[in-house]
């Protein structure tokens, strides 16, 4: 009786990830989306002190739509539009309608996707509202390391 209650490797239906890995993966996704949304807002409504504008390649736009979009129909339609823009040599970074749609619909799609996932992933995404991205390390010279 006790043996049947404990699942072995053959009975598991899917691979399990650790909580730390789940949290870090969702933080990475959230950081990417947060940075992209900030860049979109700087592109659409530039402020005097905002220098960073959106500058993604067509492949990066496909990654954003594919990985962050919950609705499969929207994802397929946007991927098709991105491919057509690439063939027509259209810069999606300057298309205000496309940028507005991504800015308006992106967070909702990500939220819908994470409703289906682990609660730790949802918590780490909520933590991103106040969290700042990690600072890049300072480039060091040899003299600093070995005086």
JOKA-V163848 format. One record per backbone hydrogen bond with DSSP energy under -1.0 kcal/mol. CO is the residue of the C=O (numbers start at 0). NH is the residue of the N-H. Records with the same first field share a line. If there is no record, write none. Layout:
# JOKA-V163848
CO: NH / NH
This chain:
# JOKA-V163848
7: 10
17: 21
18: 22
19: 23
20: 24
21: 25
22: 26
23: 27
24: 28
25: 29
26: 30
27: 31
28: 32
29: 33
30: 34
31: 35
32: 36
33: 37
34: 38
35: 39
36: 40
37: 41
38: 42
39: 43
40: 44
46: 49
56: 60
57: 61
58: 62
59: 63
60: 64
61: 65
62: 66
63: 67
64: 68
70: 74
71: 75
72: 76
73: 77
74: 78
75: 79
76: 80
77: 81
78: 82
79: 83
80: 84
81: 85
82: 86
83: 87
84: 89
90: 93
93: 95
94: 98
95: 99
96: 100
97: 101
98: 102
99: 103
100: 104
101: 105
104: 108
105: 109
106: 110
107: 111
108: 112
109: 113
110: 114
117: 121
118: 122
119: 123
120: 124
121: 125
122: 126
125: 128
126: 130
140: 144
141: 145
